Amino acid sequence: MTRTAVIIPCLNEAAAIASVINDFKQALPDAQIYVFDNGSTDETAAIATQHGAIVHHESRPGKGTVVRRMFADVEADVYVMVDGDDTYQASAAPTMVKKLLDESLDMVVGTRVETDKAAYRAGHRLGNKMLTGAVQRLFGSEVQDMLSGFRVFSKRFVKSFAPSSREFEIETELTVHAMQMRMPIGFVATDYKERPEGSVSKLRTYRDGVKISTMIANLMRNERPLLFFSIAAILQMILSVTLLLRATSPGLIWLGAGLGVSALLFFIGGLILDLVAHQRREQKYLTYLSFPSVTKSKSDK
């Protein structure tokens, strides 16, 4: 029997959590439901307990921190991660799980289709498109909705993932991890609705947009260092040549020469770090391979 866990990160979702738990109980009756409360000041944890969820508490703030804890503490074969704000369509979960099992995938992303314009603020929509496009170009991502909070994972994905982000950058890390490991992934369209009354979004458009952009830059530096440092080296070399050609004083000549040397050092550093990144990916891949591929068991068929 394939063990399925529904894992729900929560912060002050008393208005929505009961509906989320009940809907996923109905959609996935054999799944164990876990709610990870991230220091809520309302009755989120108590309501989750009353409705049959196993409640864990994570006092350190941030969705990324909670996801790290969920992946570490929960043991299952299939993990269904969903936000606790009752905006995602629980009835899509069986289709997503079936796709993961039938096709031996490592991640299935619930691609949001908004059913109400109020559900998806214009700033969030634009930011998601921009950030998704950046990750597609930099990492070869196939994901069309990078910031979706509704995903299904295999055990080998979860246990080989070592997140570093603390907050809403976590979805970016999840996507890049799949791309770097060249994992098979899939997509299922799912309705995206407005939050229930009393539930408030924790995503701050501009502040979290900057954090996600910074995370993309950091991931590029860590996972594709040769490209990252080569770009910096080229920019420095262009400035160096420009200064040397137009230098009118010894100071500018020395500055131009210094930038040229710096460009060379950046490129050499990129080569060295690219080797380190390759070795790190190989180690993660060995961890990934230590877990069997998830497939539908006979009892599930």
N, C-alpha and C positions, 0 to 999 in steps of 0.2 A: 504494500500500500504506500503510495506516494504521500509523504507528509507535507502538508501545505500550511504555511503560517501567514496570516494577515498582520502586518506590522504598521502601526499608526502613530506617527509623531504628533504630539499635541501640546498646545499652549493656549489656555483659556478658550476651550471649545465646548463649554457646557451646553450651549444652545444647539450644537450640531452632533456631538459625539454619539448620543443614543441612536440617532437615525443612521449614522455611519455603521455602527456595530450591528444593528438589526438588519440593515440592507445586505451587509456582507455575510451575515449568518445565513440569510436566505439564499444568496448567490452561491456561496461556498459552504454548504452545511457541514462538510467534514474538516474544514480548516479550523485551526486554533487561532484565536484573535488576541493580539497583544497591543496594548496601548502604552506608549512611553510618554509619561507626563513630564513636561519640561519646566517645572516650577509654576504651574498654574495657580492663580489666586482665586479662582472660582471653583465650582464643584465638578470640574472635568473628571478628576480621578474617581470620585465617589460615584458619579453617574456611570462611568465606564465599568466599575466593579459591579454595580447593581444590574447591569445588562450582560454580565457574564464574561467580560474581557479579563485577561490577565494583565494587571497594571504594574508597570515598573516606573521608577522615579529616577530622573536624571536632573540633578540640581545645576550642573554646568550649562550655561545658556547657549542657544544656537541650534538650528536644525541639523547642521553638519555634525555637531557633537552627539546629538540624539541618534542620528543614523549610524554613526560609528558604534555607539553602544548597542543599538538594535542588532547590527550585523554580528557583533561579538557575542551577545548573550543568547540569541535565539537559534535553536537548532531545528532545521527543517530541510526538505529536499527542494521545495519551491517556496519563494518568498514573494508575497504580494504587498508592495508598499503603496500606501495611499495617504494623502493628507486627511486630517480629521475635521475638515471644514464643510463636509457634505456638498462639495461642488462636482465630484466625479460620479460617474455612472457605475454603481456596483454591479449591475447586470452584465457589464462588459467583462468582468473578471473571469468568468468561466471560459469565455472565448480566448482571452489572453493566456490563461493557464494552458488550455488545450493546444494553442499554437506553440507555446514553449515546449510542451511535451512531445507533440507530434513531429515537430521539426528539429528537436534537440537543440534549441536555441539557448542562449545565456541571458538575454534580456529582451523583453517585449515592452515597448513604450506605448502608453495610452495617449494617442495624439488627439488633442482637444478640438472638439467641434462645438463652438459656443451656441447655446440654445437661447441665450438672452444677452444682448449687448452689454447690459449692466454687469454681467458676470466677469467680463474681461475688459478692464480699463484700457483706454487707448494707449496710454503710456506704457503699460505692461505689454500690450500686443506689439507695439513698435520695438520696444526693447528686446523682446523675445526674438523677433525676426532678425534684428541686427546682430545679437549675440549668437544666435543659431547660425547665421550666415558666416560669421567670423570663425566659428569652430569648424564648420563644414570646409572652409577654405584652408585653414591651418592644419587640421588633423584628418581631413578626408572623411568627415562624419556623414552618415546617411540620415541622422536623426533630423526630423522636420520640426519637432517641438521640444527643444532642448530643455526647457524649464518645466516640463510636465512633472507633476508630483505623483503620477499614477504609473507604476512600473511593476513588472514581474521579473524576478531574477532566478537563476539557477543557484544551487549551493556553491558551485565552483566559482561563480562570479562573486558572490558575497564574501566568501572566505579568502579570496585572493585580492580583495580590494582594501587598500590602506588609505583612508581619506585623511586629508590634512585641513580641509576647510571647516570653519566653525558655523557658518550660517547658510544663506540661500545659495552659496556658490556650489553646494554639494551636488546639485543636478548636473552642473558642468563637469565636475570631476567624474561622476558616474558615466557620463557620455564619453569622455576622453579615455577613461579606463577601458571601456569596451573597444574603442578604436585602436588603442595602443596594443591591446592583446589580440586584435583581429578576431574578436568574438562574433559568432553568428547572432544577429539581432533581428527583431521583427517589429511590426507596428500594427496597432488596431485602433481605428477611429472610435472615440468615445465622446458622448455628450458632455458638455461642460456648462453647469448651471450656476445661477447666482447663489451666494451664501444665504443661509437662513437668517432671519432677523435676530440680531443680538450677537452674530458672529462677525468679527472684524479681521481684515487681512493684516498679517504681520509683515508683509513685504512692503518695503519703502522704496518707491520707484527709483529715485535718483541715488540715494545712498547705497542701496543694494545693487543697483546697476553698475556703480563705480567699483564695488567689491567684486562683482562677477567679472567685470572687465580686467581688473587686477589679477584675479585668479586665472583668467585665460592667458594673460602675459606670463604669469609665474609657471603655468603648466607648459607653455611653449618653451620657456627657459629650461625647465627641468626635463621635459620629454623630447624636445627638439632643439637641443642647445646649439648644434651646428648652424641651423637656420637662424636662430635668435642672435647668436654672436656674429654670424656672417653679415647680417643686416647692419648691426652696429659697426662692424669693421668697414663695410662699404661706405657708410655715411661719414665715418671719420676719414677715410681715405679721400673721398671727394672733397671734404673740407681742407684736408692737408694739401692736396694738389692745387686747389684754388688759392690757398694762402701762399704757397711757394711760387706760383706763377705771378702773383700780384704783390708780392712782398716788397715793401719800400723801406724796411728797417730790419736790423739784425734780430730784433725781438720777434717779428712776424715769421722770419725764417726759422728761428728756433721753435716757435709754436707749431708751424707747419710740419717740421721734421718730427717733433714730439708726437703729433697726431698720427703721422705715418707709422711710427714705431708702435704706438698704442693700437692702431688698426691691426698690425701684424700680430701683436700679442693677443688681441681679442679673437682673431681667427684661429690661432694655435690653441687658445683656451677652449674654443668651441669644439675643435677636433678631439681634444682630451676628454672634455665633458660628454661628448657624443658617445665615446667608448664606454664611459661610466654609465650613461643612461641605457645603453644597449645591455650591459651586464645586469643592471637593475631590472630591466624588462624581462631578461631571461630568467632571473630568480623568481619574479612574480609569475612567469609562465610555468615554471616548475611547480610552484604552489598550486596554480590553477589545475595542472595536470594530475595533481595528487588526489583530486576528487573526481569521481566518475561522472560521465555525462548524464544529464537528467533525461530520462525517457519514461514513457508511460508504462507502468507495471501491469502485469496480467490482471490484477485485481481492479485496476482502474479502467480496463477496457470493457 
